[in-house]
Each structure stands twice: as C-alpha cells, then as structure tokens.
Amino acid sequence: MTLASSQKPFRLVVGDREVQESDLAALLQKHQLLAELVKRIRFEQVLQGIDVQPDALEQECQAWCVQNRITPQQLPQLLAHQKISLEQWKASVENRLRLRLFQDREFGHRVENHFLKRKSQLDLVSYSLLRHSDGNLIQELYQQILHEEASFEELATQFSQGHEAKTGGKLGPVPLSQPHPALAEILRTAQLGQVLPPCTLESYWLIIRLDQLQPVAFNEMIRQQMLQELFDEWLGAEVQHALNAL
C-alpha cells in the first residue's frame, strides 16, 4: 500500500486498486469504519479544547510515577525499554489529564445521580450456583441440600455443568450487572444464606444461594468510572449526530 505525500494530489494504491479521494467516505461506511473515524476526530477535538497548566501537568506526571511505583530517576530507563520517548510519554499523560478535566467540567454535576441509577448493578454479589440440564436431578439435589444430606459445595463440584463446578459452585464477588439479568434479579431479592428452590434459566435448571451482597460505596474510583460512562454516552451521541447529518 502506498499513500502519496500531503503536498501532492491524494493517491492511495492498495494492491492493484487505486482508491480515489471521492470514494473514501463510501468505503469507510461500507467497512463500518466511518463511525470510528468520527469518534476519533471528536475525541481529538475534546482534548484540543482543554488548557493544561504546566504545574498541573507536572503534578500529573509525578502522580503517574507514584501510581506505577517508579521514581523519576527510573523513568528514562522504563521508557527506553518500552521504546517510548519522553515527549510521547508526556503527551500521553497530558491527554489523560485533559480528558479528566473535560469530564469533570461537563459531567461532574451529574455523576452522583448517575451513580444512584447504576448502583443496583454495581453492588458486588457472591453466590453459589448448581446448574444441570436434568430437572429431576436438580430436584433431588435440592432435597439433599435442604435435608443436609450433602453440602452445596460437594454437589456443585460433582454435578454442576458450568465452570462453577471447579470452585464448589462459588462465584464472585462480581458486580450485579455481570450475571444473567434474570439471575441478577433473583440475587437482588434473595435472603442471605437461603438456598432457593430450583428454577429454570435458558436450557438449565438452577439451584442458587446468596452468600454475600456488598453495596458499593461512592469513592473516587467509582466516581471516575461514572464520569467515563457519562463521557462514553455523550461521545456516542455526538458520533450518531454527525452520522445522521450525512
């Protein structure tokens, strides 16, 4: 593939095909690359619109070193090993700072409300699961657990047909958004330690036990996650608006 210099008329040759400048938009759309291009352009515009003070950038660079457990003296060696110049590294750190400043400015006032809407999906759950395609077997295993003829862990290890068999049926802690939505709803309303009666989900019969439900706290890490989610939603809408205007 060859691409002519920007000082000359556009000329792109791929194999035995010459791509005309007038064909680029159609080709990008055909290969589903136009949305990604629009996203990158809009993202770049966001970064260019944010001013960063030198002292703020210096603090960000120092924070990066602390987070990655290296000293400023070790930084040149690390960058050389990764084949990154100091200028490239600083530009990367600055772009992350620009993005965070933009997110704070545009979405900081919405972040707590967004967290409250998402909280039920962010809470961490630990649970035990035994699943099998044979409903009669599941009913029998459920009775064994209820009458303490065998432990949940023993039966899950022996009979469960999912990867949870390797951990005695134990899964988590994971955000409530991770399990199947129907399973997540069951876990959200279950009583701690209760072995629930068998139920069906897709092609399996399930026995479920809620082991722990840990409400997530609104801390700095969660705040940054919420800001990123709001930004992603906004950027997606900006891309769609640009595409709809074609």
Phi, psi and omega in degrees: 000136177231144179229123185292157177299149180294345179278350180247166175304144182299132178207112181241120181243121179241109184063237179258016182244134174258121182266125179277151180301325181290344182269349190298313183300316180296320180292318178299320180290319180299318183266014176058039178250350184294318181298320179293321178296314179299319180299315182292322178296314181295322178297317179296322178297321178300312182296320181292338183273003182246126177272138179240126178283144182305319181292327177293321178294321179296318178297322179294320178296318178295319179296324178297317180296317179297315181298323181266007173058047174228155177269159176303331179289332180276345185301312181302321180293319179297315181295321179296321179296324180270002179058046178238132178282161179299323180295319178295319179296315180297322178296321179294315178297318180296321180295321177296322177293316177303315181297316180296320178296320177296314181298318178298317183294317187272328189235359182303325182284349182253353194293323182290321176296321178295320178298316181297325178290328185265352190303319183296338178269342183267338179304142183269135182234139170242133184210164176248141186223135172231119182230145180203151181282346181266107182294324179296319178297317180299318178299319179295317179294323178299317179294324177297320179292315181299320183268010176056035175280338177203155180276157176304316184297317180297313183290322178296318179298321185277323192243336187297139185261014176246179181294345178294345177300332182286342183242023181066028180086352186280133178227145178102182004286139178222155175299148180296347177283347186279315178295166174308140183307320179293321178291320179299321179294321177297314181295325183295330185252000183284157175271142183301128177083352182284132173272113186280148177302151181304143176220167181253146174213113185056240185262011184240153164263140185237143162244129188233142173224125176280120182262324180198140173233116186246105179299136181279141180265150178277091179246186184294322179296317178293323179300316179295324177296318180293320177299319180295320179296316179297320178296316180298320177297315180297315182295321176299321178292322178296319178296313181297322178298317179295320181290324179292338181277354181293000000 
